[in-house]
Amino acid sequence: MGKANLKQTMVGSAFFTMSVVAMKIFFFNYILLVKENFMTNYGSLYSFMIFAIWIYSIIMLFYMSITFTHTIAKHKINYID
C-alpha cells in the first residue's frame, strides 16, 4: 500500500473541503424542494431525517476523500510540485 506524503494529503483535504462546500449548496437546494414532503411524511421527525441525510452525505464525502488520497498515494501522483 502506498503511504501518502504531505502534498498528497493536502490535495485530498482540498478535495474534501471543496466537496463539502458543493454538497452544502446542493443540500440546501434539495431541502427547499422536498421540505414540504418531509414534513408531511415524517411529521415532527422531519428535522431528524434531514440531519440524518446530512450526516450520511458528509460521511460518504469523507470516505471518498480518503479513497481519493489513497489512490493518489498508490499511483504516486503529485498534483503539487
C-alpha positions as CSV (number, residue, x, y, z in Angstrom):
1,M,0.0,0.0,0.0
2,G,1.1,3.5,-0.7
3,K,1.7,5.9,2.1
4,A,0.5,9.4,1.4
5,N,3.0,12.3,1.8
6,L,2.1,15.8,2.9
7,K,1.4,17.1,-0.6
8,Q,-0.9,14.2,-1.5
9,T,-2.7,14.6,1.9
10,M,-3.2,18.4,1.2
11,V,-4.7,17.6,-2.2
12,G,-7.1,15.1,-0.5
13,S,-8.1,17.6,2.1
14,A,-8.7,20.2,-0.5
15,F,-10.9,17.7,-2.4
16,F,-12.9,17.1,0.8
17,T,-13.2,20.8,1.5
18,M,-14.5,21.6,-2.0
19,S,-16.8,18.6,-1.9
20,V,-18.4,19.8,1.4
21,V,-18.9,23.3,0.0
22,A,-20.5,21.9,-3.1
23,M,-22.6,19.5,-1.0
24,K,-23.9,22.4,1.2
25,I,-25.1,24.2,-1.9
26,F,-26.8,21.1,-3.3
27,F,-28.3,20.0,0.0
28,F,-29.8,23.5,0.7
29,N,-31.5,23.5,-2.7
30,Y,-32.6,19.9,-2.2
31,I,-34.2,20.7,1.2
32,L,-36.0,23.7,-0.4
33,L,-37.6,21.3,-2.9
34,V,-38.6,18.5,-0.5
35,K,-39.2,20.2,2.8
36,E,-43.0,20.1,2.5
37,N,-42.9,16.4,1.6
38,F,-40.7,15.6,4.5
39,M,-43.0,17.5,6.9
40,T,-46.0,15.6,5.5
41,N,-44.3,12.1,5.6
42,Y,-42.3,12.3,8.8
43,G,-44.3,14.9,10.9
44,S,-42.2,16.2,13.8
45,L,-39.3,13.9,12.9
46,Y,-38.6,15.7,9.6
47,S,-35.7,17.7,11.1
48,F,-34.1,14.4,12.3
49,M,-34.4,12.9,8.8
50,I,-32.8,16.0,7.3
51,F,-30.0,15.7,9.9
52,A,-29.5,12.0,9.2
53,I,-29.3,12.6,5.4
54,W,-26.7,15.4,6.0
55,I,-24.6,13.3,8.3
56,Y,-24.7,10.4,5.8
57,S,-23.7,12.7,3.0
58,I,-20.7,14.1,5.0
59,I,-19.6,10.5,5.9
60,M,-19.7,9.5,2.2
61,L,-17.7,12.6,1.2
62,F,-15.1,11.8,3.8
63,Y,-14.8,8.2,2.6
64,M,-14.5,9.4,-1.0
65,S,-11.7,11.8,0.0
66,I,-9.8,9.1,1.8
67,T,-10.2,6.8,-1.2
68,F,-9.0,9.7,-3.5
69,T,-6.0,10.3,-1.3
70,H,-5.2,6.6,-1.2
71,T,-5.4,6.4,-5.0
72,I,-3.0,9.4,-5.3
73,A,-0.5,7.8,-2.9
74,K,-0.8,4.3,-4.5
75,H,-0.1,5.6,-8.0
76,K,2.4,8.2,-6.8
77,I,0.6,11.1,-8.4
78,N,1.8,14.5,-7.5
79,Y,-0.6,17.4,-8.3
80,I,1.6,19.9,-6.5
81,D,5.3,20.1,-7.4
